[in-house]
């Protein structure tokens, strides 16, 4: 479950960075 949260966090950060 922790892996999923970490992955989601990375995706969210990437989205913010791109935006």
N, C-alpha and C positions, 0 to 999 in steps of 0.2 A: 504494500500500500504506500509505503514511504517513497518508493521509486516513482509511482504515478504522480505523487505530489511534486516531487523534484522535477520530473519531466514537464508537468504543467507549468511550474514556476519558470522553467527555462523558456518555454514557448511564450509565456506571457511577457517575460523580459524582452525576448527577441521582438515581439510585436511592438512593444513600446519603443524599442531602439529604432526599429524600421520607421515607425510613425514619427 
